């Protein structure tokens, strides 16, 4: 882990794990874990945060920005907030198990 990141900042980078059918499929097939991250998070920050919090080794990080959907209820038009997802690829043999509440 790089020493040049502020530990307080790293605790705020990861918002939540993305737990869905698609995320589970990706985890099984590609040894990747999906996290929702803050909109200004960078790949090195996400890597350092995952390594610090879960005590695992990260091979690579891919990031995707998802635009919020436009929804309407009658005359009112609203918009869901945009989210940023990080697809974290773990090194072989590494695993994060959220069902048990932490690193496995």
Secondary structure, DSSP 8 states (H G I E B T S, - for coil): --TTS-HHHHHHHEEEE--SHHHHHHHHHH-EEEEEE-TT--HHHHHHHHHHHH---EEEEEEEEE---EEEETTEEEE---EEEEEEEE-TT--EETTTTEE-
